[in-house]
Amino acid sequence: MNEQGRDSESGCQSKPDLFDNCDITTSINMDGDPRLVTALSLDDTVERPSDTSEIVQLDPEGDATLIINGSGYSKRYLVCSRVLSLASPVFSKLFGPNFKEGQQTRRGDCPCISLEEDDSEAMGLILGILHYKCAQVPFALDPTALATVAIHVDKYDCNEALRPWAAHWCSNSEDITAPQDLGFMLLAAYMFRSSSFTKITATAVKQLAPGFASAWGGHEALALLPEAVTAALSDQIADELKKLHEELQCAEGRLRHQVSYHTMSGIVCITCGRDLPDEARQCRRCNNTRLYSKACTSDLRVAHYFGILGRCGLWPSVEPFATKPLSDIAFRFQCAQKDHRHLCGARGHCPLIHELEVLCHRAQGVLDSIKGISFEEIGVN
């Protein structure tokens, strides 16, 4: 093969074939620490790319080739070492005079650098932005993809270069409610140091169940969140759930102290407690003829209150307040208000109906008052 043919195949113009001159490849550790960059044998680390492997020319006159092998297939990018060095301190040291790759670019060679642990899609997006190939950059990323990009940006310490994009991506969190997706959004906002971090944590406080931290701890990516973040979230969730639990208990106390008496339709058997229609003269279950008109009393209202809570999954209260997110508890309060099935002569002025309305209103007030967590609160400047 002539020299021009080799140039076209490797992606480096007017330079010798990559794999004729580059008998080494460099592997960058996921920590992104330049001190962990080591020169390894090409035969030991990377399979020689086939003639059909994809080459993306981010800079047609690039002076280095990055091989991304971390997504199950090999993808190569022809890049400008100077652009990467300006954006990333990690690449700046790699292409500096103290590393072989930097020495190769200085003498006009085209080093081949293998990024074994990197995701090809995430790195392709990052490298494209750094090389001003923004036409195909998506305006929105799903939470998993966003977290993956954030992890790689943090690894190569190129946050500043992607700050405008990161700010936009992290702002698209309004419709995120799934616990794991919230974790990915939170991880991305934390690593990007996004101004949306507080807003996302506020959503997380409302949507996450009390035991979320244990589930996240077993996830490879979500485990990267600092303990200070998960601890602050857990504390705020516990505090807000306690407020709602206290509201539920206080409503019972107020009902017990409401001594008003109101008539109700129907009659009740004094012996078995069975509800009967107004025209009944005898309870056929127990043959009792001592029937009394139903009345809305304090005891009846408390009994109906616990019946309503039970139908809405709020009583017994220990389990739901230990396992359900705030948004779910507040929704159950709304269901209780709409499903009270209580009718008496007081109508809308009945203490039971009033307490259910108050309970629903205060639950919504608790949700609306959640402000989230700031970077300052977890010791991040």
VENTA-V966084 format. One record per backbone hydrogen bond with DSSP energy under -0.5 kcal/mol. NH is the residue of the N-H (numbers start at 1). CO is the residue of the C=O. If there is no record, write none. Layout:
{{NH | CO} {NH | CO}}
This chain:
{{6 | 2} {7 | 3} {8 | 4} {9 | 5} {10 | 6} {11 | 7} {12 | 7} {13 | 11} {13 | 60} {15 | 12} {20 | 17} {21 | 17} {22 | 18} {23 | 21} {25 | 40} {26 | 112} {27 | 38} {28 | 26} {28 | 114} {29 | 27} {32 | 29} {34 | 32} {36 | 33} {37 | 34} {38 | 27} {38 | 36} {40 | 25} {40 | 38} {42 | 23} {44 | 41} {45 | 41} {45 | 42} {46 | 42} {53 | 50} {54 | 74} {56 | 76} {57 | 55} {58 | 56} {58 | 78} {59 | 78} {62 | 59} {63 | 79} {64 | 79} {65 | 111} {66 | 77} {67 | 113} {68 | 66} {68 | 75} {69 | 67} {69 | 115} {70 | 115} {70 | 118} {71 | 73} {72 | 69} {75 | 68} {76 | 54} {77 | 66} {78 | 56} {79 | 64} {79 | 77} {81 | 79} {84 | 80} {85 | 81} {86 | 82} {87 | 83} {88 | 84} {89 | 157} {90 | 156} {92 | 88} {93 | 89} {94 | 90} {95 | 91} {96 | 93} {99 | 96} {102 | 94} {103 | 99} {104 | 100} {105 | 101} {106 | 102} {107 | 103} {108 | 105} {109 | 104} {111 | 63} {111 | 109} {113 | 65} {113 | 111} {114 | 26} {114 | 112} {115 | 67} {116 | 114} {118 | 115} {123 | 119} {124 | 120} {125 | 121} {126 | 122} {127 | 123} {128 | 124} {129 | 125} {130 | 126} {131 | 127} {132 | 129} {133 | 128} {134 | 132} {137 | 134} {146 | 142} {147 | 143} {148 | 144} {149 | 145} {150 | 146} {151 | 147} {152 | 148} {153 | 149} {154 | 150} {155 | 151} {156 | 152} {157 | 153} {157 | 154} {158 | 153} {162 | 158} {162 | 159} {163 | 160} {166 | 162} {167 | 163} {168 | 164} {169 | 165} {170 | 166} {171 | 167} {172 | 168} {172 | 169} {173 | 171} {176 | 173} {177 | 175} {182 | 178} {183 | 179} {184 | 180} {185 | 181} {186 | 182} {187 | 183} {188 | 184} {189 | 185} {190 | 186} {191 | 187} {192 | 188} {193 | 189} {193 | 190} {194 | 189} {197 | 194} {200 | 196} {201 | 197} {202 | 198} {203 | 199} {204 | 200} {205 | 201} {206 | 202} {207 | 203} {208 | 204} {212 | 209} {214 | 211} {215 | 211} {216 | 212} {217 | 213} {218 | 214} {218 | 215} {219 | 216} {223 | 219} {224 | 221} {225 | 222} {229 | 226} {230 | 226} {231 | 227} {232 | 228} {233 | 229} {234 | 230} {235 | 231} {236 | 232} {237 | 233} {238 | 234} {239 | 235} {240 | 236} {241 | 237} {242 | 238} {243 | 239} {244 | 240} {245 | 241} {246 | 242} {247 | 243} {248 | 244} {249 | 245} {250 | 246} {251 | 247} {252 | 248} {253 | 249} {254 | 250} {255 | 251} {256 | 252} {257 | 253} {258 | 255} {259 | 257} {262 | 296} {264 | 294} {267 | 276} {268 | 292} {269 | 274} {270 | 290} {273 | 269} {276 | 267} {280 | 277} {283 | 288} {284 | 282} {287 | 283} {288 | 283} {291 | 289} {292 | 268} {294 | 266} {296 | 262} {297 | 295} {301 | 297} {302 | 298} {303 | 299} {304 | 300} {305 | 301} {306 | 302} {307 | 303} {308 | 304} {309 | 305} {310 | 306} {311 | 307} {312 | 308} {313 | 310} {314 | 309} {315 | 309} {320 | 316} {321 | 317} {322 | 318} {322 | 319} {323 | 319} {324 | 320} {326 | 205} {327 | 206} {329 | 325} {330 | 326} {331 | 327} {332 | 328} {333 | 329} {334 | 330} {335 | 331} {336 | 332} {337 | 333} {338 | 334} {339 | 335} {340 | 337} {343 | 341} {345 | 263} {347 | 344} {349 | 346} {350 | 347} {354 | 350} {355 | 351} {356 | 352} {357 | 353} {358 | 354} {359 | 355} {360 | 356} {361 | 357} {362 | 358} {363 | 359} {364 | 360} {365 | 361} {366 | 362} {367 | 363} {368 | 364} {369 | 365} {370 | 367} {378 | 374} {378 | 375} {379 | 376} {380 | 375} {381 | 379}}
